[in-house]
Amino acid sequence: MVRQGVMPCSPISPVVGITLETLEFYRVAHLRSPHLSIQAFVKTMSDLHGVEFHRHLSHQFSIAFDLYHQIRRTVASVLMTSLQRDSPDWRLKHACPACTYLLTDEDQLRFKMLYAMDGNDSLKRVIQRSLNDDDNNNNTPGTSSELPTSQLFVSDRYLARDFVDQFSQDASRNSGQENAPEENSCEGRWKNMDDSKTQKAWGIYDETGIFVAVCRHGFCLIITDMVQSGELAKYPLAVVSKLLDAFGDNLGGGYDIGCQFNTTLNNSSIGALACSLHHTCLVGAFHGHAHRRLCQLFSLTTYIKGLGIEDLETCERTFSKSNSLASPLRYTSIFHRKQAIDSYFEHNDDLEVFSNLSNFLYGNYKQALDILTNGNDVLPNAMRDLGVTDVGVFESWLEEEKAYLKGLTREPEEETLQMEYWQRLVSLGASNDALDAAMNLFGTPSRHCDITGSYDAQVTNTRKTESTRRHVLEDYERNLKLVQALECKLDIITRWVPDDGEWQRVGRLVANRKYQRALDRLEGLVVARIFELAKMNKAGTGYKLRKHIAKALQTRSTAIRSALNTYNNIASAMFPPRQILKWDEVIEYAFLADFDLLRNARVDVSQTPWSSPAARSAMDLHFKMCRAQEEISRLNVEVRRLVTYIRDEDIYLQVCEDQLKATSPALAHQVAIHRNIRGRFNSRHLKCLHDISKLPGFSGTVVPGVSARTGPGESASAPNARTPANMFTGCIPAHNPSSPVGADTQEDLDEEEVTEEVTEEASRSLHNVLLIADDLSRLQLIDNVELE
């Protein structure tokens, strides 16, 4: 049946078959629109053929579709072996031509590869459980009712669960640390998918999402499943470990909690390796909104040398497309979920990301040139107004700002004790006043005790007064002991009183602490508002979610106004008074830098040159120009890599195809199909690269270079296609040397004839599969030749 182009739905006596054309049509249609499920497609085919739909038809189609996928994977494996591209991690090491196709004479880049990683909880899978009749009142999930299966999906794009789980101890060890580094100023502000808030969902879902790593151009590098957990540290640790093993040194990884993950990575089992290979943890531009200014200075893309204008938010754009897989995968099996995710990302890399690669380079080159053009017009005037003659001043301003913000991260221990002492003195004074009042009340006869009053009422009133006096006395004694203990720690001989200078100085520190907390509250509400506004305008946000966000924004606005009033009241009571904020100013704040410069601990920065809005604007423009120049340098390298890859890959595959035509025409045909998958976009890429070379300010070259890799299977190596041995082995019976040698009987001749038929069938089995698996692709190639 397969030779005739029909895939059977049963291995023995099949009565239903699906044509390969139909299976290929659904495969391509589903990859282009993942919302199209098997059931919807089978219903469509039933309508077209005028037959009634039955549920078993979907099951039969699924069986045939799995077999078709298995044939395609087998063909791909044989093809990679023939091209000598079957070594471990070959796909990963050659995932992106612009990132991995190194040339001999190219400029050295600060970051060999830039990638982004993040978790996404959209691609969950519900685990099938049996009902628990005995524990229905407890709402506990029943045991798993999923049937065991022998279907195992293996892909070089997926990390094995065992490999990921070996980093669980690293994650738990870091979570138990109490002392975080001082530079990690965002510690405690990020709780990605906190288990304590979502632990009830783990009983419903098995895989709770995926954690992926993509290069800056969008090619998928690694995928791993998040299993019955949130975004734990073991997932990024496993990803970094794999990338370090594949690519080596000078990698830059963007992560929304890159500052916190840097601490985890340094303290993990691969911390020493990551440090020796100069791995850098970075924070994406979008998520930088919710990081403190000090964290931005160390991790944000604008201030990292060698990063260019890359925003490291590629994962968000990747998830915006892959989320369409969510509904078809919610109730599928483990095998089918992995198969669908792997097929989607393979198709996305070959036909979406690769086709847009030259457009990405063109857009970034043009954006970098525009930044430089605008900066050259604006920055000199800004420097003249500020009285700055050398751009090196901006670097020193940045270091001064780092030093200032570092001083705000922690209060000095002595000041903390002094503020605690001041507050205990205030509490001691209040408890002393309360004790005096209670003693006076206890010693004064009650005016209500007249001759008409009952004896029981007088006893009750006396007991209440005595209890109040005893409680106040205990509070006073407790506060007194605390004050005495703090006086011993601070070596205070004479107890402070309100008229003392020390009392007044520390009182101002306490007031400043209240000011900082009011500012933190206002800051958090404004940042939450920023993210909600961004989500409202995000493509793919449903109507109900937009309505929910709109209601949340109304509540948020009320809370912001209340927090703003609290802040202004405290700010005006400060000595000297702090800056009063207006509603219109607060709602326009975009970065936490606008809040952090309001903080004033021990140094007055209002007179420093870098604190003024004009100076900060000029400083940011300068660093943007620096990153734009770095982006042009990186793009010059990537442009030449791409044009060299296009030339070398096309020549290599064409020669391999010619070598195989004589010995294995079917395999040569598969090479032609493989060459066409990405080769169809070569003309577009070459035209776009030509457009880049014509941009005013282009400083690179589009002349192909020489690849630095010439090993077996490399595009620049000498083609040597081979026919895999497993195409001609399999079911061949082994020779039995103990058989007696003599005259052949009729039975021996019959056995030899059967053996020859089996041998011939084994040698042609995979050959026939190669001929049939991609008939549509053959026709497409012929059509393309005729069009040319």
Sequence and secondary structure as in RCSB ss.txt:
>XXXX:A:sequence
MVRQGVMPCSPISPVVGITLETLEFYRVAHLRSPHLSIQAFVKTMSDLHGVEFHRHLSHQFSIAFDLYHQIRRTV
ASVLMTSLQRDSPDWRLKHACPACTYLLTDEDQLRFKMLYAMDGNDSLKRVIQRSLNDDDNNNNTPGTSSELPTS
QLFVSDRYLARDFVDQFSQDASRNSGQENAPEENSCEGRWKNMDDSKTQKAWGIYDETGIFVAVCRHGFCLIITD
MVQSGELAKYPLAVVSKLLDAFGDNLGGGYDIGCQFNTTLNNSSIGALACSLHHTCLVGAFHGHAHRRLCQLFSL
TTYIKGLGIEDLETCERTFSKSNSLASPLRYTSIFHRKQAIDSYFEHNDDLEVFSNLSNFLYGNYKQALDILTNG
NDVLPNAMRDLGVTDVGVFESWLEEEKAYLKGLTREPEEETLQMEYWQRLVSLGASNDALDAAMNLFGTPSRHCD
ITGSYDAQVTNTRKTESTRRHVLEDYERNLKLVQALECKLDIITRWVPDDGEWQRVGRLVANRKYQRALDRLEGL
VVARIFELAKMNKAGTGYKLRKHIAKALQTRSTAIRSALNTYNNIASAMFPPRQILKWDEVIEYAFLADFDLLRN
ARVDVSQTPWSSPAARSAMDLHFKMCRAQEEISRLNVEVRRLVTYIRDEDIYLQVCEDQLKATSPALAHQVAIHR
NIRGRFNSRHLKCLHDISKLPGFSGTVVPGVSARTGPGESASAPNARTPANMFTGCIPAHNPSSPVGADTQEDLD
EEEVTEEVTEEASRSLHNVLLIADDLSRLQLIDNVELE
>XXXX:A:secstr
 TTTTEEESSSSS   EEEHHHHHHHHHHHHH TT  HHHHHHHHHHHHT    HHHHHHHHHHHHHHHHHHHHH
HHHHHHHTT  STTHHHHTS HHHH  BTT    S SEEEEEEEE SS  B  B   STTGGGT    B      
     TTB  HHHHHTTHHHHHHHHT     TT TTTTT  TT HHHHGGGGGTBSEEEEEEEEETT  EEEEEE
EESSSS THHHHHHHHHHHHHH S EEEE TTHHHHHHHHHTSTTHHHHHHTT EEEB TTGGGGS HHHHHHHB
GGGSTT TT    HHHHHHHHHGGGHHHHTT  HHHHHHHHHHHHHHHIIIIITTTHHHHHHHHHHHHHHHHHHH
HHHHHHHHHHHT   THHHHHHHHHHHHHHHTTTS  HHHHHHHHHHHHHHHHHHHHHHHHHHHHHHHS  TT  
TTS HHHHHHHHHHHHHHHHHHHHHHHHHHHHHHHHHHHHT SS   TTSHHHHHHHHHHHHHHHHHHHHHHHHH
HHHHHHHHHHHTSTT  HHHHHHHHHHHHHHHHHHHHHHHHHHHHHHHSSS      HHHHTT  STHHHHTT  
SSS  TTSGGGSHHHHHHHHHHHHHHHHHHHHHHHHHHHHHHHHHHHHHHHHHHHHHHHHHHH HHHHHHHHHHH
HHHHTTHHHHHHHHHHHHTSTT  S  S   BS  STT TTS       GGGS SS     TTS      HHHHH
HHHHHHHHHHHHHHHHHHHHHHTTHHHHHHHHHHHHH 
